[in-house]
Amino acid sequence: MTMHAAIRNAIRERPEAAIIVALFATLAMIYSLVTPIFEASDEISHYPVIQHITTTGRLPVQQPGVETLWEQEGSQPPLYYLLGAGLTFWIDTSDLEEVRWRNPHAKLGIPLDPDNKNMVIHTGAEAWPWHGTVLAVHLIRFFSVALGTASVALIYTLARDVWPDRRWVAALSAALAAFNPMFLFITGSVNNDNLTVLLSTWVVLLVVRIVKEGITTRRAATLAVVAALATITKISGLTLLPLIGLGLLIHALRTGEWRKTIYTGLGLVAAWLVLGSWWYIRNLVLYGELLGLKTHVAIAGGRDVGLWEVISREWYGFWVSYWALFGAVNILADPVVYNFYGAVSWLAAGGLVWWLIQKARAKAWNDLLLPGLLGAQALITLAGVIRWTLVTYASQGRLMFPAIGAISALMAQGLLSWIPRRWRAGGAALVGLPMLIVAAITPFRYIAPTYAPPPTVTEIPEDAIPVGARFGNLELVAVETESVTVEEGGRVPVTLYLRASEPIEEMISLYLHALGRGFAEIGKIDTIPGAGTLPSTYMQPGVIIRDTYLLELDPEFDAPTAVRVLIGAWIPETGEVLTPVTPDGTEIGSVIVEAGVAYPRGLEGCEGVVPEGATPGATIGGFAQLWLSEPQTTYHAGEVLPVILYWDRTGETPVDWTVFVHLVDEAGNIITQADGPPLNGDYPTSLWRRPCQVEDVHILQLPDDLPPGIYHIRVGLYDANDPAYTRAPALASDGSPYPDNAVPAGTIRVVER
């Protein structure tokens, strides 16, 4: 049976098949239209291979170290690209590099960062009516949708062949593939996986029919041609050969038709020699290797990692990216979506194991033969992906899609094994309908919003901080922060209000640096406006945009600390850092705003700071506990006297209190003092939001003419913003107040030199 006949029969045989196929085609088309150009996985490199063929008439020649638009994808077998070139050769795509405008700050493979997810900067060139590169990409995407639609029909047919008496297993098999958001996402893109999936599913169907019904001339010839084409679509097509060999061996053992089996094998070799060998010979001539994989890895980047490390560290991301991980491996769905797919996966696996146990107990080995072929394909494909992942960064579940037909069929059988036969239609709907809903929502909830331009505003919120700083013609009108409480590795929200005061002729990038103790950098973001979506040259003069970021802090730094954000700009092309100025041109120095407070991660970093020798000094203001460390007792005039205080929060205070450290004589006269906020202002008391011990050092400079004698250290807190310099109440451990709210912190003797 031809592929066309198989698809026609699948659609005509059962209405549910036609409905699933039609829904898939519709959804895949929506995904292709919603996903911006070059934002689908690797499309940014796949399409340039096609464009190179249409403009030069030749396949790319890979040269490690030489930068190309197609990058490592030029090492891939060419059939998909040749077909794409045949569809678009008539289109002028000289605007490719203009459309393929890379975002210099793109965060590829970082799904938890909310900004700069776009690989490409998108402009009005992508709007309807399409032309040039945009038209070519959309036409090839539509071709991919057609390939995916045929694949779904074949998946239904495959499951019907394996379980002919289980109608709803076939329907659910098709639904598990058709309503997989990641499969829809890839199907709606320029990607050679789409042809690989179709050819692989077709090969598996043919192998199943050979085992089930025998070898016919037409079936053997079709298998030979399809398998050969698969090997020049993607290297993973070679993983079909062990499956074909297994199927032919099973057929020969069951029927004794060794001669026919051998002839079929020879036909496969002949078809490959005619259709596929030329590309492998080309690899041998150009690169000195048949597969070209070393060249591919040299360009893509290799790695040396162990099997257990890959499995233990990357299995979850691999599983997630089988179902829903979009963009440049950086757009996640909501957690509930993965909970749903997790439940489906576990129920399918458990049901399949239970079904296998039942068949084994009944010794119904023949019933396991065809499902075993599906399992073999899934395992062979998985082995190939793991092997590839060990040499390069490729831990993506979508690489299992050549076996999506086998995987979906086995999952469907496992899921429906839990359900009595008479209720299986409802069981299939119970899984399929939620999958359809998630698949339909995904483009509009997760994909499209990621690439949306920033919102514009006409008024600045009252609680935003006015700035009025200009970086060239880019004006930072105001900044909005939330004074959050975070831990190391946490995220600090910062919203910028930006506008172009005049048309901007050069690309301007922004930087947001989180600053901790001593203004040390503890996190940063580099971006263009709009979180990566709006280049400054496209900003409309006078229009204010609201540009929000979640600034991730480093995993380790000195904490607790106030978090400040330094905001600036530079020109990437020249590296020139732009000095902020007022509208009249006056330099205003750095733009720094307060953003909250950061604490150590966990309790450990907030405990054990107070040494064992420290003595409880006082409870101050109802919000602080003070411990004291005894200073050395003897000093000379002119020396420095470090006074080490230890603080912990016991309550809240809205006031930023100032620490006073006074050295007084026997009469109570202040000889010298070292007043200042705790930790030199890096941890103001209004930000003491959780118990956390800190060491606070103040340095007393002894006067050069200080007479010998006995002197006393007194410490406490006062409100520097209060004209009366009101001191916070200081209580001893027995609850009695200290005179003048000054806590005795030690006595020293000054002696002659």
C-alpha distance (Angstrom), angle and dihedral (degrees) to the residues before:
residue distance angle dihedral
M1 . . .
T2 3.79 . .
M3 3.78 121.8 .
H4 3.81 89.2 -110.8
A5 3.79 91.3 54.2
A6 3.80 92.2 46.2
I7 3.79 91.7 51.9
R8 3.82 92.7 44.6
N9 3.78 92.5 50.3
A10 3.80 92.7 45.8
I11 3.78 92.0 53.6
R12 3.80 95.2 42.9
E13 3.79 96.1 42.8
R14 3.77 98.9 62.7
P15 3.81 129.7 16.4
E16 3.81 91.5 -142.1
A17 3.81 89.5 61.8
A18 3.79 91.8 53.2
I19 3.80 91.2 46.9
I20 3.81 93.8 50.0
V21 3.81 92.8 46.6
A22 3.81 91.8 48.1
L23 3.80 92.6 47.4
F24 3.78 90.5 49.1
A25 3.80 92.8 51.1
T26 3.80 90.4 49.3
L27 3.79 94.3 47.2
A28 3.80 93.8 44.6
M29 3.79 89.6 52.3
I30 3.80 89.6 50.9
Y31 3.81 91.1 50.4
S32 3.81 90.0 49.7
L33 3.81 91.6 52.0
V34 3.81 97.5 41.9
T35 3.81 96.6 47.6
P36 3.81 108.9 81.5
I37 3.79 118.9 -123.2
F38 3.82 113.2 -74.1
E39 3.82 94.2 4.3
A40 3.81 94.9 107.0
S41 3.80 119.3 93.4
D42 3.84 109.5 -67.6
E43 3.81 93.1 -21.8
I44 3.79 87.3 123.9
S45 3.81 87.7 66.6
H46 3.81 101.1 30.4
Y47 3.79 96.6 58.7
P48 3.84 96.1 52.2
V49 3.82 88.1 61.1
I50 3.81 88.2 59.7
Q51 3.79 92.5 43.8
H52 3.80 90.9 50.8
I53 3.81 90.3 53.1
T54 3.82 92.8 49.1
T55 3.80 93.8 48.1
T56 3.82 100.1 40.2
G57 3.79 104.6 22.2
R58 3.81 88.8 -130.3
L59 3.78 139.0 98.0
P60 3.81 116.5 -110.5
V61 3.79 118.1 -92.9
Q62 3.78 110.4 -141.9
Q63 3.79 120.7 -133.3
P64 3.80 116.6 177.0
G65 3.78 110.2 -132.7
V66 3.81 93.4 27.1
E67 3.81 112.9 106.5
T68 3.80 114.7 -128.9
L69 3.79 135.1 169.5
W70 3.80 92.3 -120.6
E71 3.81 94.4 49.1
Q72 3.84 112.8 -178.5
E73 3.82 93.8 -10.9
G74 3.79 89.4 79.3
S75 3.81 85.8 74.7
Q76 3.81 92.4 62.7
P77 3.82 123.7 103.5
P78 3.81 108.8 -91.8
L79 3.82 112.0 -132.1
Y80 3.81 97.3 100.7
Y81 3.78 90.8 44.6
L82 3.80 92.7 48.7
L83 3.79 90.7 51.9
G84 3.80 90.4 47.9
A85 3.79 89.9 50.3
G86 3.79 89.8 51.1
L87 3.79 89.4 55.7
T88 3.80 96.5 47.7
F89 3.82 107.9 27.1
W90 3.81 90.4 111.5
I91 3.82 94.7 58.8
D92 3.81 122.0 94.0
T93 3.81 102.9 -126.5
S94 3.79 98.1 171.3
D95 3.82 87.4 123.6
L96 3.81 92.1 68.5
E97 3.80 96.8 112.9
E98 3.81 90.8 45.8
V99 3.82 91.5 52.8
R100 3.80 91.6 40.5
W101 3.82 92.1 62.5
R102 3.79 103.2 160.4
N103 3.78 119.8 -138.3
P104 3.83 102.3 -123.8
H105 3.80 91.2 -150.4
A106 3.82 99.7 42.3
K107 3.80 114.1 149.1
L108 3.77 102.4 -143.0
G109 3.78 117.8 -169.4
I110 3.82 92.8 5.0
P111 3.81 103.5 113.6
L112 3.81 97.1 170.5
D113 3.81 94.8 61.0
P114 3.81 109.7 87.3
D115 3.80 97.9 -157.5
N116 3.80 134.6 70.4
K117 3.78 95.3 17.4
N118 3.80 90.6 144.0
M119 3.79 115.6 96.8
V120 3.79 90.8 -163.8
I121 3.79 135.2 41.3
H122 3.79 106.7 -122.5
T123 3.79 124.9 -145.8
G124 3.77 139.4 173.1
A125 3.80 88.9 -79.8
E126 3.82 87.8 86.7
A127 3.80 94.3 57.6
W128 3.79 124.9 107.0
P129 2.99 129.4 -58.0
W130 3.77 90.5 56.8
H131 3.76 121.9 -144.3
G132 3.78 139.7 165.1
T133 3.78 117.4 -0.1
V134 3.80 92.8 -4.9
L135 3.81 91.2 56.8
A136 3.80 91.8 47.1
V137 3.81 92.9 50.1
H138 3.80 92.6 49.4
L139 3.80 92.6 49.1
I140 3.79 91.2 52.2
R141 3.80 90.0 46.1
F142 3.81 88.6 55.0
F143 3.80 88.5 50.2
S144 3.81 88.2 52.5
V145 3.80 90.0 51.1
A146 3.80 89.3 54.3
L147 3.81 89.9 50.9
G148 3.80 91.5 49.1
T149 3.79 92.2 48.2
A150 3.79 90.4 54.0
S151 3.81 88.9 47.9
V152 3.82 92.4 55.4
A153 3.80 91.0 50.5
L154 3.81 89.5 50.4
I155 3.81 91.0 48.9
Y156 3.80 89.4 56.1
T157 3.80 90.1 47.9
L158 3.81 91.7 47.7
A159 3.79 92.8 53.3
R160 3.82 91.1 46.7
D161 3.79 89.5 52.9
V162 3.80 92.8 49.8
W163 3.82 94.6 44.0
P164 3.84 105.4 20.6
D165 3.80 92.9 169.6
R166 3.80 94.9 50.9
R167 3.76 107.5 76.4
W168 3.77 96.3 171.7
V169 3.79 94.0 49.6
A170 3.80 86.9 61.8
A171 3.80 92.1 46.9
L172 3.79 92.9 48.8
S173 3.82 90.5 45.5
A174 3.78 89.9 57.6
A175 3.81 91.7 43.9
L176 3.82 93.6 50.9
A177 3.79 88.7 56.8
A178 3.80 99.6 34.2
F179 3.80 95.1 49.7
N180 3.79 96.8 41.4
P181 3.84 101.3 117.6
M182 3.79 93.0 -148.8
F183 3.79 92.2 51.9
L184 3.80 89.2 49.3
F185 3.79 90.3 48.3
I186 3.79 93.4 52.1
T187 3.80 92.0 42.2
G188 3.80 90.0 56.4
S189 3.80 92.4 55.2
V190 3.78 141.8 70.5
N191 3.79 100.0 -93.3
N192 3.79 133.0 133.3
D193 3.81 88.9 -136.8
N194 3.80 87.5 81.1
L195 3.79 94.6 64.6
T196 3.80 90.5 38.3
V197 3.81 91.5 56.3
L198 3.79 92.3 50.5
L199 3.80 95.0 47.8
S200 3.81 93.3 42.8
T201 3.81 93.0 50.6
W202 3.80 89.9 47.4
V203 3.81 91.3 51.5
V204 3.82 91.9 50.0
L205 3.81 90.4 49.6
L206 3.80 90.9 50.9
V207 3.81 92.1 48.3
V208 3.81 90.4 49.8
R209 3.80 90.4 51.5
I210 3.79 92.6 48.0
V211 3.81 90.1 53.7
K212 3.78 92.1 42.4
E213 3.81 103.1 38.1
G214 3.79 106.8 12.6
I215 3.79 137.8 -113.8
T216 3.78 120.5 -50.5
T217 3.78 126.0 178.8
R218 3.78 91.9 -113.5
R219 3.79 93.0 46.8
A220 3.79 93.1 48.3
A221 3.80 92.6 47.6
T222 3.79 92.4 47.7
L223 3.79 91.4 48.8
A224 3.80 91.3 50.2
V225 3.79 93.9 50.8
V226 3.81 96.4 42.2
A227 3.80 93.0 47.2
A228 3.80 91.4 48.8
L229 3.80 90.8 50.2
A230 3.81 90.4 49.6
T231 3.81 90.1 57.1
I232 3.81 91.5 56.5
T233 3.80 93.4 45.9
K234 3.78 98.5 58.5
I235 3.79 135.1 -12.9
S236 3.80 88.6 -117.8
G237 3.80 85.8 69.2
L238 3.79 85.6 79.0
T239 3.81 89.1 67.1
L240 3.80 87.2 70.5
L241 3.80 90.8 68.3
P242 3.84 96.0 74.6
L243 3.80 89.1 49.0
I244 3.80 91.5 50.4
G245 3.78 89.9 48.1
L246 3.80 90.9 50.0
G247 3.79 91.9 49.3
L248 3.80 93.3 49.1
L249 3.81 91.2 47.4
I250 3.81 91.5 51.6
H251 3.81 90.0 49.2
A252 3.80 92.6 50.1
L253 3.80 93.3 47.0
R254 3.79 92.4 49.0
T255 3.81 98.2 43.7
G256 3.77 105.4 23.1
E257 3.83 89.5 -129.2
W258 3.78 94.1 139.6
R259 3.79 95.8 149.1
K260 3.81 93.4 52.3
T261 3.78 89.5 45.5
I262 3.79 92.2 51.3
Y263 3.80 91.3 48.2
T264 3.80 89.1 51.2
G265 3.79 89.6 52.2
L266 3.79 91.3 48.7
G267 3.80 88.6 49.8
L268 3.78 89.0 55.2
V269 3.79 90.8 52.7
A270 3.79 91.9 47.3
A271 3.80 92.8 49.7
W272 3.77 91.0 49.2
L273 3.80 92.0 48.9
V274 3.79 90.3 52.7
L275 3.80 100.3 38.8
G276 3.77 108.2 23.4
S277 3.78 113.7 19.5
W278 3.81 95.2 78.8
W279 3.78 92.6 69.5
Y280 3.80 93.5 50.4
I281 3.80 90.6 47.3
R282 3.81 87.9 51.3
N283 3.81 89.0 54.1
L284 3.78 90.2 51.0
V285 3.80 91.8 51.2
L286 3.82 96.1 44.0
Y287 3.80 102.9 35.0
G288 3.78 106.3 15.0
E289 3.82 92.6 -116.6
L290 3.79 133.2 88.6
L291 3.80 99.1 -135.1
G292 3.79 101.4 35.6
L293 3.79 90.2 -138.0
K294 3.80 96.0 131.3
T295 3.78 89.6 55.2
H296 3.80 90.2 46.6
V297 3.80 91.9 52.0
A298 3.80 92.4 44.7
I299 3.81 88.8 59.1
A300 3.81 99.9 36.5
G301 3.79 94.2 42.9
G302 3.77 126.6 -104.0
R303 3.75 134.7 -131.9
D304 3.77 138.7 -163.2
V305 3.78 109.4 -137.1
G306 3.78 136.2 148.0
L307 3.79 126.1 -113.8
W308 3.79 95.3 -117.1
E309 3.79 91.7 48.7
V310 3.80 90.6 53.5
I311 3.80 93.0 47.8
S312 3.80 96.9 43.9
R313 3.80 96.9 44.1
E314 3.78 104.3 32.3
W315 3.80 108.3 31.4
Y316 3.80 94.8 96.2
G317 3.78 94.8 49.3
F318 3.80 88.0 46.6
W319 3.79 90.8 53.7
V320 3.81 93.2 45.1
S321 3.79 91.7 51.2
Y322 3.81 90.4 54.1
W323 3.79 89.0 63.0
A324 3.78 112.5 23.6
L325 3.81 127.9 -9.4
F326 3.76 111.0 124.5
G327 3.78 140.7 -176.8
A328 3.78 115.2 21.5
V329 3.83 90.1 -13.2
N330 3.80 86.3 -73.8
I331 3.82 110.1 98.4
L332 3.79 116.0 87.7
A333 3.77 130.4 -170.2
D334 3.80 123.3 -131.5
P335 3.83 116.2 -70.0
V336 3.81 91.1 -112.7
V337 3.81 88.8 63.7
Y338 3.80 91.6 58.4
N339 3.79 90.5 44.3
F340 3.79 87.8 56.7
Y341 3.80 93.7 48.0
G342 3.79 89.4 45.4
A343 3.80 91.0 54.8
V344 3.80 90.8 47.4
S345 3.81 91.5 48.8
W346 3.80 95.1 48.5
L347 3.79 93.8 44.7
A348 3.79 90.2 48.8
A349 3.80 93.3 48.8
G350 3.79 93.1 46.0
G351 3.79 93.1 46.3
L352 3.78 92.1 48.6
V353 3.80 92.0 51.2
W354 3.81 90.2 48.3
W355 3.80 90.9 49.6
L356 3.82 91.1 49.6
I357 3.80 91.0 49.9
Q358 3.78 90.6 51.3
K359 3.80 91.9 50.5
A360 3.79 91.8 46.8
R361 3.80 91.8 50.9
A362 3.79 89.8 50.2
K363 3.82 90.0 45.5
A364 3.80 87.7 -129.5
W365 3.78 92.2 154.4
N366 3.80 94.6 156.8
D367 3.80 89.0 61.3
L368 3.80 88.6 60.2
L369 3.79 97.1 50.4
L370 3.80 100.6 85.6
P371 3.83 95.3 35.6
G372 3.79 85.3 50.3
L373 3.80 89.4 60.1
L374 3.80 89.1 53.7
G375 3.78 90.4 49.8
A376 3.79 90.2 48.0
Q377 3.79 91.7 54.7
A378 3.79 92.1 48.2
L379 3.81 92.1 49.3
I380 3.80 94.5 44.9
T381 3.80 90.3 49.7
L382 3.80 90.9 47.7
A383 3.80 91.2 50.2
G384 3.79 90.1 52.2
V385 3.80 92.5 49.2
I386 3.81 92.1 48.4
R387 3.79 91.1 49.3
W388 3.79 90.1 50.7
T389 3.81 91.3 46.7
L390 3.79 90.7 55.5
V391 3.81 91.6 62.4
T392 3.82 102.0 35.3
Y393 3.79 139.8 14.2
A394 3.80 101.5 -82.8
S395 3.81 108.0 127.0
Q396 3.77 95.0 141.2
G397 3.78 122.5 132.3
R398 3.80 91.6 -147.2
L399 3.80 87.2 74.4
M400 3.81 84.7 74.1
F401 3.81 90.9 64.6
P402 3.82 93.8 99.9
A403 3.82 82.8 70.0
I404 3.81 96.3 39.1
G405 3.80 90.4 112.5
A406 3.79 92.7 55.6
I407 3.81 93.0 41.5
S408 3.81 93.6 48.5
A409 3.80 93.1 47.2
L410 3.80 92.7 50.6
M411 3.80 91.4 46.0
A412 3.80 91.2 50.1
Q413 3.78 91.5 51.1
G414 3.79 90.4 48.8
L415 3.79 94.1 48.4
L416 3.79 95.3 48.1
S417 3.80 92.6 44.3
W418 3.79 87.3 78.4
I419 3.80 91.6 58.1
P420 3.82 129.5 71.7
R421 3.79 112.5 -110.9
R422 3.81 95.4 -110.3
W423 3.81 91.5 57.7
R424 3.79 98.5 44.2
A425 3.79 95.0 101.7
G426 3.79 87.8 59.6
G427 3.80 91.1 44.0
A428 3.79 91.4 53.2
A429 3.80 89.9 49.5
L430 3.81 91.1 47.5
V431 3.81 89.3 61.4
G432 3.79 100.9 28.9
L433 3.80 99.1 50.6
P434 3.84 96.2 54.4
M435 3.79 88.5 46.6
L436 3.80 89.6 52.0
I437 3.81 91.1 49.6
V438 3.81 93.2 49.9
A439 3.80 91.0 46.0
A440 3.80 91.3 50.6
I441 3.80 94.1 47.6
T442 3.80 97.2 44.6
P443 3.83 100.5 79.0
F444 3.79 92.0 52.0
R445 3.80 100.0 37.6
Y446 3.80 102.4 39.3
I447 3.79 112.5 13.0
A448 3.81 107.9 38.3
P449 3.85 96.9 43.3
T450 3.80 90.7 53.9
Y451 3.78 91.5 65.4
A452 3.80 98.1 36.7
P453 3.82 116.0 123.8
P454 3.81 116.5 -109.4
P455 3.81 117.8 -86.4
T456 3.79 119.2 -100.9
V457 3.80 124.5 -134.8
T458 3.77 135.2 -163.0
E459 3.81 96.4 -160.3
I460 3.79 132.4 41.1
P461 3.84 114.9 -129.6
E462 3.79 114.1 -104.2
D463 3.80 93.3 -121.9
A464 3.81 93.4 53.3
I465 3.80 117.0 106.7
P466 3.83 112.3 -115.4
V467 3.80 111.4 -129.5
G468 3.80 111.5 160.6
A469 3.81 93.9 -169.6
R470 3.79 119.7 154.2
F471 3.77 124.7 -152.5
G472 3.77 99.5 -168.8
N473 3.80 103.9 -55.3
L474 3.81 92.6 -23.0
E475 3.79 110.2 98.1
L476 3.79 125.1 -159.4
V477 3.79 97.7 -150.7
A478 3.80 98.5 179.5
V479 3.80 144.0 -22.2
E480 3.78 128.4 -135.6
T481 3.81 123.1 -158.9
E482 3.80 132.7 168.8
S483 3.83 103.6 -145.6
V484 3.79 91.2 -124.4
T485 3.79 130.1 -171.6
V486 3.80 110.7 -129.5
E487 3.77 140.8 156.9
E488 3.78 131.7 -127.3
G489 3.80 107.3 -62.1
G490 3.81 91.5 23.2
R491 3.80 127.3 127.3
V492 3.78 129.2 -109.7
P493 3.83 118.0 -155.3
V494 3.79 116.1 -133.2
T495 3.80 124.9 174.8
L496 3.79 121.1 -163.7
Y497 3.78 124.1 -161.2
L498 3.79 106.4 -150.4
R499 3.77 136.5 176.8
A500 3.76 138.8 168.3
S501 3.80 109.4 -116.1
E502 3.81 89.1 -165.1
P503 3.82 133.0 1.0
I504 3.81 108.1 -63.9
E505 3.79 115.1 -135.2
E506 3.81 100.3 -176.1
M507 3.79 132.5 55.0
I508 3.79 109.9 -102.5
S509 3.79 122.5 -164.4
L510 3.78 124.9 -160.6
Y511 3.78 129.8 -142.7
L512 3.78 128.1 -157.6
H513 3.80 113.8 -168.5
A514 3.79 121.1 -171.8
L515 3.80 110.0 -142.2
G516 3.79 126.2 -156.6
R517 3.79 133.9 173.4
G518 3.76 112.9 -6.9
F519 3.81 87.8 5.7
A520 3.79 89.7 -74.3
E521 3.81 113.3 164.1
I522 3.81 111.1 -105.3
G523 3.81 100.5 167.8
K524 3.78 140.7 -4.0
I525 3.78 146.6 -168.9
D526 3.79 126.4 -158.8
T527 3.78 114.0 -164.5
I528 3.75 148.9 141.5
P529 3.82 116.3 -116.7
G530 3.77 119.0 -71.9
A531 3.82 92.4 39.8
G532 3.80 87.3 -70.4
T533 3.81 99.3 -39.6
L534 3.82 104.5 91.2
P535 3.82 119.1 54.3
S536 3.79 112.4 -151.0
T537 3.80 90.8 -119.5
Y538 3.82 89.0 64.2
M539 3.81 96.6 49.4
Q540 3.79 114.1 116.8
P541 3.83 112.1 -125.9
G542 3.78 112.4 -109.1
V543 3.81 95.5 14.2
I544 3.81 114.1 119.2
I545 3.80 117.4 -145.2
R546 3.79 126.1 -160.8
D547 3.79 107.1 -133.4
T548 3.82 115.5 -173.5
Y549 3.81 127.3 -170.4
L550 3.78 136.7 178.7
L551 3.78 103.2 -143.8
E552 3.80 109.5 -151.3
L553 3.78 116.1 -142.9
D554 3.79 123.3 -139.8
P555 3.81 116.5 -93.1
E556 3.82 92.1 -116.4
F557 3.80 134.4 27.7
D558 3.81 139.8 127.1
A559 3.79 105.6 -63.5
P560 2.94 153.5 -139.0
T561 3.76 93.6 46.9
A562 3.75 141.8 144.1
V563 3.79 110.7 -102.4
R564 3.77 117.3 -133.7
V565 3.78 126.4 179.6
L566 3.78 122.6 -140.2
I567 3.81 112.0 -155.8
G568 3.77 123.1 -162.9
A569 3.78 145.1 141.2
W570 3.76 140.9 -135.1
I571 3.78 141.4 178.3
P572 3.84 108.1 -109.1
E573 3.79 94.6 -158.1
T574 3.82 93.3 60.9
G575 3.81 102.3 17.1
E576 3.81 90.1 -125.7
V577 3.80 112.5 156.3
L578 3.79 110.1 -140.3
T579 3.80 118.2 -131.4
P580 3.81 112.5 -134.6
V581 3.79 114.3 -121.5
T582 3.79 136.7 177.3
P583 3.81 119.4 -107.3
D584 3.83 88.3 -93.1
G585 3.82 91.4 54.0
T586 3.81 100.6 -102.1
E587 3.80 113.8 145.4
I588 3.79 111.8 -119.3
G589 3.78 102.2 -174.0
S590 3.78 120.7 -134.0
V591 3.80 124.1 -5.2
I592 3.82 106.3 -133.2
V593 3.81 126.4 166.5
E594 3.80 132.3 -175.9
A595 3.80 113.8 -112.3
G596 3.81 107.9 173.4
V597 3.77 138.8 -87.0
A598 3.79 134.1 -56.6
Y599 3.79 126.6 -152.0
P600 3.79 133.5 -167.6
R601 3.78 114.3 -85.4
G602 3.81 108.3 -98.7
L603 3.80 129.0 -4.8
E604 3.79 97.2 -72.3
G605 3.79 95.0 78.2
C606 3.81 91.4 53.7
E607 3.80 96.8 49.1
G608 3.78 134.0 66.8
V609 3.80 94.3 31.5
V610 3.81 93.2 115.8
P611 3.83 107.5 77.9
E612 3.78 121.3 -130.0
G613 3.80 92.5 -110.8
A614 3.79 94.6 57.0
T615 3.79 117.5 107.4
P616 3.82 126.6 -142.7
G617 3.77 106.1 -102.9
A618 3.77 108.4 179.9
T619 3.75 150.4 -44.6
I620 3.79 106.2 -111.3
G621 3.77 127.9 -159.1
G622 3.77 93.4 -22.7
F623 3.80 90.0 -81.4
A624 3.83 106.3 72.1
Q625 3.78 139.8 52.5
L626 3.80 116.0 -154.3
W627 3.80 127.6 -156.3
L628 3.79 123.8 -172.7
S629 3.77 132.8 -145.6
E630 3.80 113.5 -151.9
P631 3.82 112.2 -118.7
Q632 3.77 122.1 -138.7
T633 3.79 110.7 -83.1
T634 3.82 105.2 -131.8
Y635 3.82 127.8 61.4
H636 3.77 140.5 158.7
A637 3.78 126.6 -131.0
G638 3.81 112.3 -87.9
E639 3.80 95.1 28.8
V640 3.77 125.9 118.9
L641 3.77 121.2 -111.4
P642 3.83 115.4 -154.7
V643 3.78 113.4 -151.7
I644 3.80 112.2 -161.7
L645 3.78 117.2 -158.4
Y646 3.79 127.6 -177.3
W647 3.79 120.0 -151.7
D648 3.76 135.4 -170.4
R649 3.78 129.8 179.0
T650 3.80 118.6 -114.2
G651 3.81 98.6 165.1
E652 3.78 145.9 -6.8
T653 3.78 129.1 -76.8
P654 3.80 129.0 179.1
V655 3.82 91.6 -155.8
D656 3.79 125.9 91.1
W657 3.80 97.2 -135.8
T658 3.79 122.7 -158.2
V659 3.80 121.5 -135.3
F660 3.80 115.7 -128.5
V661 3.78 119.3 -157.8
H662 3.80 111.3 -176.6
L663 3.77 131.4 -178.7
V664 3.80 108.1 -152.9
D665 3.78 133.9 -177.7
E666 3.79 126.3 -128.5
A667 3.81 90.0 -82.0
G668 3.81 92.3 53.6
N669 3.81 95.7 -107.8
I670 3.80 115.2 148.5
I671 3.80 109.2 -114.7
T672 3.79 98.3 176.8
Q673 3.76 136.4 -17.4
A674 3.82 142.1 -162.1
D675 3.77 107.9 -158.2
G676 3.78 122.4 174.0
P677 3.79 144.5 120.5
P678 3.81 118.8 -71.8
L679 3.81 113.1 -77.1
N680 3.82 91.1 6.0
G681 3.80 90.2 -65.0
D682 3.80 95.2 -51.0
Y683 3.83 92.8 112.5
P684 3.83 110.1 29.6
T685 3.78 115.8 -168.3
S686 3.82 93.9 -116.9
L687 3.82 86.3 66.1
W688 3.81 94.8 52.7
R689 3.80 93.5 115.1
R690 3.78 102.6 151.4
P691 3.81 136.0 24.1
C692 3.79 108.3 -83.1
Q693 3.79 128.2 149.4
V694 3.80 117.2 -130.8
E695 3.77 135.6 -178.7
D696 3.81 113.5 -129.3
V697 3.81 118.0 -169.5
H698 3.81 122.5 -163.9
I699 3.80 122.1 -177.1
L700 3.80 121.2 -142.3
Q701 3.79 114.4 -160.1
L702 3.81 109.2 -148.3
P703 3.81 112.1 -140.6
D704 3.78 115.8 -108.8
D705 3.81 90.2 -125.2
L706 3.78 96.6 46.0
P707 3.82 107.9 142.5
P708 3.80 118.9 -128.4
G709 3.76 113.5 -95.0
I710 3.79 147.1 92.1
Y711 3.80 119.3 -49.6
H712 3.79 133.0 -179.3
I713 3.81 132.3 -143.1
R714 3.79 117.9 -137.6
V715 3.80 124.2 -174.8
G716 3.78 138.6 179.7
L717 3.79 144.8 120.3
Y718 3.79 132.8 -80.9
D719 3.79 137.0 177.1
A720 3.81 106.5 -110.2
N721 3.80 90.9 -169.9
D722 3.80 91.8 58.9
P723 3.83 111.9 87.9
A724 3.80 87.7 -140.8
Y725 3.82 91.8 51.7
T726 3.79 89.2 -132.3
R727 3.78 113.2 -155.6
A728 3.79 123.8 -134.9
P729 3.82 113.0 -112.8
A730 3.80 110.9 -95.4
L731 3.80 117.9 -157.2
A732 3.78 129.3 -170.3
S733 3.79 121.1 -130.2
D734 3.82 89.9 -92.3
G735 3.81 90.7 54.6
S736 3.80 96.4 -106.4
P737 3.82 116.7 134.2
Y738 3.78 121.5 -113.8
P739 3.79 115.4 -122.8
D740 3.81 110.9 -94.7
N741 3.82 86.5 -0.2
A742 3.80 87.1 -84.9
V743 3.79 115.7 139.6
P744 3.84 117.6 -144.1
A745 3.79 106.1 -120.5
G746 3.78 102.6 176.5
T747 3.77 145.8 -54.6
I748 3.79 127.9 -108.2
R749 3.78 135.4 -169.9
V750 3.79 119.5 -138.7
V751 3.80 112.1 -152.7
E752 3.78 134.1 -176.1
R753 3.77 118.3 -93.8
